[in-house]
Amino acid sequence: MRSAFTLIVLLGLLMLAALTGFWAWQEVGRVEMGWHGWMALGLGAGLTFLLGAGLMALMFFSARRGYDERAHEANRTHADHWRRPDQD
């Protein structure tokens, strides 16, 4: 039930963002974009995609090689250090 509510809220926010974008696009009117604009748009989109893919690859490699385990162990140790004896 909770995941269905979360999904509905997220889809509603996506719809709101799409409608806001469409409204803004219509308010601007007819705008011509030159070759340099299309080149900048393509490079920006491509480099953003590559950056996201690279960061995701680093995340997967880090998880598979065990680098995350040390962080989890340190977090557990830190949490145990601050736990009061009566909280067991």
Secondary structure, DSSP 4 states (H G I P E B T S, - for coil): -HHHHHHHHHHHHHHHHHHHHHHHHHHH------HHHHHHHHHHHHHHHHHHHHHHHHHHHHHHTTHHHHHHHHHHHHHHHH--GGG-
